[in-house]
């Protein structure tokens, strides 16, 4: 995974909701302990490996009707001031039932994914 750099410090630390309001339409950006962290565009190998992982995980999950697989930097709220972009994440139907629509801006408890890469 690419190493990120801290953006200039904001006047105060951000919460997950504040981060999503300000940066939710951006990519290659995370919230780590209230700080906005920007990442460079990953190399081709990152996309290739990430795609292989998500494709294989999706086939496994869908064949067994286990849940949903998310990719492409889906935002995951880890805690109140930490939001990370997942390259691949699995969320079981026990946490988000099959009949439920996926309408969240980010995934968080109680719908925290079981697997995140």
C-alpha positions in Angstrom: 0.0 0.0 0.0 1.3 3.5 -0.8 2.5 5.6 2.1 0.4 8.7 2.8 1.3 12.2 3.8 -0.5 14.4 6.3 -2.3 17.4 4.8 -1.8 20.7 6.5 -3.4 20.5 9.9 -7.0 21.8 10.1 -7.9 24.2 12.9 -9.4 21.3 14.8 -9.5 17.5 14.4 -12.3 16.2 12.2 -15.0 13.6 13.1 -16.0 11.0 10.5 -19.1 13.0 9.6 -17.2 16.2 9.2 -14.6 14.4 7.0 -17.4 12.9 4.8 -19.0 16.3 4.5 -15.8 17.9 3.3 -14.0 15.1 1.5 -16.6 12.4 0.8 -16.4 13.0 -3.0 -12.6 12.6 -3.1 -10.5 9.6 -3.6 -7.1 8.7 -2.2 -7.9 10.4 1.1 -8.5 9.0 4.6 -9.2 10.3 8.0 -6.7 9.1 10.6 -7.1 10.1 14.2 -8.9 13.3 13.1 -6.3 14.2 10.5 -6.9 14.2 6.7 -4.3 11.9 5.0 -3.8 12.1 1.2 -2.2 9.2 -0.8 -0.5 9.2 -4.2 -2.1 7.4 -7.1 -1.1 3.7 -6.6 0.8 1.8 -9.3 -0.7 -0.6 -11.7 0.3 -3.6 -9.6 -1.9 -2.3 -6.8 -5.0 -2.2 -9.1 -4.2 -5.6 -10.6 -3.8 -7.3 -7.3 -6.8 -5.5 -5.7 -9.0 -6.4 -8.6 -8.0 -10.1 -8.5 -8.8 -10.2 -4.7 -12.2 -8.5 -5.1 -13.2 -10.7 -8.1 -12.3 -13.9 -6.3 -13.9 -12.8 -3.1 -17.1 -11.7 -4.9 -17.5 -15.1 -6.6 -16.9 -16.9 -3.3 -19.4 -14.7 -1.4 -22.1 -14.6 -4.1 -22.0 -18.4 -4.8 -22.6 -19.0 -1.1 -25.1 -16.1 -0.7 -23.0 -14.7 2.3 -23.2 -11.0 1.8 -21.8 -8.2 -0.3 -18.3 -7.3 -1.5 -17.3 -3.6 -1.9 -14.3 -2.3 -3.8 -12.7 0.9 -5.1 -11.9 2.8 -1.9 -15.3 2.3 -0.2 -15.1 4.5 3.0 -15.1 2.5 6.2 -15.6 4.4 9.5 -13.3 2.5 11.9 -14.0 4.9 14.8 -15.4 8.4 15.4 -12.3 10.1 14.0 -11.0 7.4 11.6 -12.3 6.7 8.1 -10.3 4.6 5.7 -10.7 3.8 2.1 -10.9 0.0 1.5 -9.7 -1.5 -1.7 -11.9 -4.6 -0.9 -14.3 -5.2 1.9 -16.8 -8.0 2.7 -20.0 -7.3 4.6 -22.2 -10.2 5.6 -26.0 -10.3 5.3 -26.2 -10.7 9.1 -25.0 -7.2 9.4 -26.8 -5.7 6.3 -29.7 -8.0 5.3 -30.0 -9.0 1.6 -33.3 -6.9 1.3 -31.6 -3.8 2.7 -30.4 -1.1 0.2 -26.8 0.1 0.5 -27.4 3.8 1.0 -24.8 4.7 3.6 -22.1 7.3 2.8 -19.7 5.0 4.6 -19.8 1.7 6.3 -19.6 1.7 10.1 -20.9 -0.2 13.1 -23.2 -2.0 13.2 -22.5 -2.7 9.6 -18.7 -2.8 9.9 -17.3 -5.2 7.3 -15.8 -8.5 8.4 -12.9 -8.2 6.0 -11.2 -5.1 4.8 -8.1 -4.9 2.5 
